[in-house]
Amino acid sequence: MKKTTIDRITHNAELNRNTIIGAYTYTRNLYTGEILRCKTDDIGREWINWQGNRFDAWCVVA
């Protein structure tokens, strides 16, 4: 990921906004520094796996 993209994601996260790039939405956890990615269509969705654990589409990419 380019530095300019990371800077843009960080700036938007400071303003409490998500960054949409293509089919994905990015955000940054300002406390841990992690950058998270989710397909824009899957925002707000949750799933339950076979063990009964809930999870969503957000995953750490950097």
RORO-22921 format. One record per residue (C-alpha): residue in three letters; z, y, x. Coordinates in pm, whole numbers, plus 50000, padded with zeros to 5 digits. Each point is the difference from the previous one (the first is absolute). Example, Ala and Ser with C-alpha at 12.3 -4.5 7.8 and 13.67 -1.06 7.14 Angstrom:
REM residues 2
ALA507804955051230SER499345034450137
END
This chain:
REM residues 62
MET500005000050000LYS499095034250136LYS502665025650083THR498505024649752THR500304974249721ILE503634992850091ASP500705037550004ARG498405003949657ILE502034971149854THR503205014250153HIS499315035249869ASN499384987049647ALA503134978150015GLU502065030750091LEU498645016449684ASN500854968149803ARG496324991549941ASN497924969050071THR496795000750204ILE496954982949848ILE497394987550246GLY497264978849848ALA501454972249784TYR503475003050157THR502975023149958TYR502215007350300THR503495014250033ARG502565002850276ASN503704992249998LEU501385030550177TYR503294982550087THR498544969450172GLY496595014150098GLU498124971249838ILE496605006149843LEU499474980249680ARG496734991149830CYS499184988349648LYS496794995349806THR499785030049769ASP499434977749696ASP503234980550071ILE502425029450014GLY502904993249765ARG499254962949963GLU502534972950085TRP499664962550029ILE502434970849996ASN499444971650246TRP500824963549941GLN503575005050128GLY500675027849750ASN499895028550253ARG498395032749891PHE497585018350229ASP497435027649980ALA496715007850175TRP501375024050265CYS499824986350355VAL500825014850340VAL496915007650212ALA501455020950284
END
